[in-house]
Amino acid sequence: MQSDTISIAIIDHPQNPGYPTYWHARGYGLFAANPLGQKIFSNGREALNFSLKKGAVAIFRYRIVISRGKKRLANSILNQLASSFSNSGE
């Protein structure tokens, strides 16, 4: 019996502040988007001075894709999902 492969992807939306985001993972299981961490993740080469006025809101959009199959999700499919997400206005 062949076991299934699980593919998990998190897709950043181009309208998000700080797009494209920096991603980081830790050995204890953390996997995170850090859209406001340009300065630390780029060794100071980039910086984002992001603030909100009182009462304002910021919307961060991400698409989470989970797939199970005999093979991992192909890059071409991930690219299609990212493209449709970018154009959807979600």
Secondary structure, 3 states (H helix, E strand, C coil): CCCCEEEEEEEECCCCCCCCCEEEECCCCCEEEECCCHHHHCCCCCCCCCCCCCCCCCCCCEEEEEEEECCCCCHHHHHHHHHHHHHHCC
